Amino acid sequence: MAQDEAVIGCTGELLIGTRGSAGPGEILVRIRGGSETFLAWSQEPLPIGATVLVVESRGCREVDVIEWADPLDRLRGDAADAG
């Protein structure tokens, strides 16, 4: 099945935690003007509620993800501390 390149680079939240190589979880991604779910695979197990970044599409509504922390969140926190 063809890759879904539109989802690559999107962030989302895990609805079901991943189990690393033991099995996928499920991610909710805001994409195409709505929200869609995909099976989410990761190298390491990730917990429910983790924010993740989609790094690859496997086709058939399956993606590879990594844990993600927005680097701009630190800047926002520093600005709040300054004021």
C-alpha positions, 0 to 999 in steps of 0.5 A: 500500500502507498505511503501517506506522506501527509502524516509525516512530520505531524505530531499527535497523542498516543491513545494506546501506548506502544510496546516497542518491537512487541506491538503498536499503539494508536495515535490521534493526529490532526490532519487534513482539517480533522483528526485521524487515528493510525497504528503507531510503531516505535523503537521503545515502548511509549505510554498512553498520552505521550506526545509523538512525532510521525517520522515514517508512514508504513501505508495501511494507516500505520506509522513510525513515531518517536517521543516528541517535546516541542522545543518552543515550549522551553522558550515560552517557559523562559518568557513567562519567568522573565515577566 
